[in-house]
Amino acid sequence: MDLKNLNKQEQEALIPDNAIFLGYRGSIAHGMYIPNSDPNSIDDKDIMGVFIAKPEHYIGLKEDKETVEKWHNEWDCVYYEFKKVLHLLLKCNPNVLSLLWLNDRYVLKTSDYWKQIIEIKDAFTSKQAYHAFSGYAHGQFKKMTHFEFKGYMGEKRKSLVEKYGYDCKNAAHLIRLLKMGIEFLIEGKLYVERISDAKQLLEIKRGEWTLEQVKKESDRLFSLCEESYVRSSLPAQPDYEKINMVCKNILSDYLNNC
């Protein structure tokens, strides 16, 4: 695995040894990354991973951290413990759910354990996606005009908000989340890479839409998302028993081979 512009030591510091999956998330995975050579870029290079903790985490009282975050310049990495990921997937967490439908070229590392989860990804589909996606979208709507500037791009992002009158990046997230939620409720599939609407989303991200245009489109999509929820043929709940069985099989194999 090679992370561009990072030497071996920097990569080793960012990537955990016990990862069973690593992949790009965020703007790279969505096909919407604006490189930092662009004067208006405020994009990180985001990675999400899944790791299996030490055996003591599963068979003793000593627990590992379930979430590990690491940063280095433009790299923003988050790693979740295996069972933690499954619980997030059961709730249709939009960011984590994207890992199950990630385009192969954005996968940095996989394993037989993770492939077993991919094989049952349909077991995680449920109408709960409505609450997850619309809830995250409402959060982005609030952030769009209630400004927060964190991370190494804080000042640059602040200057762009002052220029356009709202946070364009949050606005693009808002519209994307609603579209992905609608698609998932109708088709039971997540289109992570935004091939069909990347141009529109990048226009929003670059501040080419007014705040009123964004609000009008989000109102339309919130209504459509609710309508899709009512009409959705997805099951009300995920297939907990199937997921639980695969989880037990994976952890049993892991512990038996430690």
Backbone hydrogen bonds, N-H to C=O, Kabsch-Sander energy under -0.5 kcal/mol:
donor,donor_aa,acceptor,acceptor_aa,energy
4,K,2,D,-0.7
6,L,3,L,-1.8
11,Q,7,N,-2.4
12,E,8,K,-2.4
13,A,9,Q,-1.6
14,L,10,E,-1.3
15,I,11,Q,-2.5
19,A,16,P,-0.9
20,I,50,V,-3.0
21,F,50,V,-1.4
22,L,109,K,-2.5
23,G,48,M,-2.2
24,Y,106,Y,-2.6
25,R,46,D,-1.9
28,I,25,R,-0.8
29,A,25,R,-0.7
30,H,26,G,-2.0
31,G,28,I,-1.3
32,M,27,S,-3.2
33,Y,27,S,-0.8
38,D,35,P,-2.2
41,S,38,D,-2.0
43,D,34,I,-0.5
45,K,74,E,-3.2
46,D,25,R,-0.5
46,D,44,D,-0.7
47,I,76,D,-2.2
48,M,23,G,-3.0
49,G,78,V,-2.1
50,V,21,F,-2.3
51,F,80,Y,-2.2
52,I,18,N,-1.6
53,A,51,F,-0.5
57,H,54,K,-2.1
58,Y,54,K,-0.5
58,Y,55,P,-1.5
59,I,55,P,-1.7
60,G,56,E,-1.4
68,V,79,Y,-2.7
70,K,77,C,-2.6
72,H,75,W,-2.1
75,W,72,H,-2.8
76,D,45,K,-2.4
77,C,70,K,-3.0
78,V,47,I,-2.2
79,Y,68,V,-2.7
80,Y,49,G,-2.5
81,E,66,E,-2.6
82,F,51,F,-2.1
85,V,81,E,-2.3
86,L,82,F,-1.9
87,H,83,K,-2.1
88,L,84,K,-2.0
89,L,85,V,-2.6
90,L,86,L,-2.3
91,K,87,H,-1.0
92,C,89,L,-1.8
93,N,88,L,-2.4
97,L,93,N,-3.2
98,S,94,P,-1.3
99,L,96,V,-1.6
100,L,97,L,-1.4
101,W,97,L,-0.5
101,W,98,S,-1.0
102,L,99,L,-0.7
106,Y,103,N,-2.4
107,V,104,D,-1.7
108,L,22,L,-2.3
108,L,106,Y,-0.5
109,K,22,L,-2.1
115,K,111,S,-2.2
116,Q,112,D,-1.4
117,I,113,Y,-1.0
118,I,114,W,-2.3
119,E,115,K,-2.0
120,I,116,Q,-0.6
120,I,117,I,-0.9
121,K,118,I,-1.7
123,A,120,I,-2.1
124,F,121,K,-1.6
125,T,122,D,-1.1
127,K,235,P,-2.5
129,A,126,S,-1.8
130,Y,127,K,-1.7
132,A,128,Q,-1.9
133,F,129,A,-3.0
134,S,130,Y,-2.4
135,G,131,H,-1.5
136,Y,132,A,-2.2
137,A,133,F,-2.3
138,H,134,S,-2.3
139,G,135,G,-1.7
140,Q,136,Y,-2.0
141,F,137,A,-2.4
142,K,138,H,-2.1
143,K,139,G,-2.2
144,M,140,Q,-1.9
145,T,141,F,-0.6
145,T,142,K,-0.9
146,H,142,K,-1.6
147,F,145,T,-0.7
150,K,148,E,-0.6
154,G,151,G,-1.8
157,R,153,M,-3.0
158,K,154,G,-2.2
159,S,155,E,-2.0
160,L,156,K,-1.5
161,V,157,R,-2.2
162,E,158,K,-2.2
163,K,159,S,-1.5
164,Y,160,L,-2.4
165,G,161,V,-2.8
167,D,144,M,-2.5
168,C,166,Y,-1.0
171,A,167,D,-1.9
172,A,168,C,-2.3
173,H,169,K,-2.1
174,L,170,N,-2.6
175,I,171,A,-2.2
176,R,172,A,-2.4
177,L,173,H,-3.0
178,L,174,L,-1.8
179,K,175,I,-2.1
180,M,176,R,-2.8
181,G,177,L,-2.5
182,I,178,L,-2.3
183,E,179,K,-2.4
184,F,180,M,-2.3
185,L,181,G,-2.3
186,I,182,I,-1.8
187,E,183,E,-3.2
188,G,184,F,-2.3
191,Y,189,K,-0.6
192,V,190,L,-1.2
194,R,30,H,-1.8
194,R,192,V,-0.6
195,I,193,E,-2.0
198,A,194,R,-1.1
201,L,197,D,-2.5
202,L,198,A,-2.7
203,E,199,K,-1.7
204,I,200,Q,-1.9
205,K,201,L,-2.5
206,R,202,L,-1.9
207,G,204,I,-1.7
208,E,203,E,-2.9
214,V,210,T,-2.0
215,K,211,L,-2.6
216,K,212,E,-2.4
217,E,213,Q,-2.3
218,S,214,V,-2.6
219,D,215,K,-2.3
220,R,216,K,-1.8
221,L,217,E,-2.3
222,F,218,S,-2.8
223,S,219,D,-1.9
224,L,220,R,-2.1
225,C,221,L,-2.6
226,E,222,F,-2.0
227,E,223,S,-2.2
228,S,224,L,-2.4
229,Y,225,C,-1.8
230,V,226,E,-1.9
231,R,227,E,-2.0
232,S,228,S,-1.3
239,D,123,A,-2.7
240,Y,238,P,-1.7
243,I,239,D,-2.1
244,N,240,Y,-2.9
245,M,241,E,-2.2
246,V,242,K,-2.0
247,C,243,I,-2.4
248,K,244,N,-2.4
249,N,245,M,-2.2
250,I,246,V,-2.5
251,L,247,C,-2.4
252,S,248,K,-2.4
253,D,249,N,-2.1
254,Y,250,I,-2.4
255,L,251,L,-2.6
256,N,252,S,-2.2
257,N,253,D,-1.1
257,N,254,Y,-0.5
258,C,255,L,-0.8
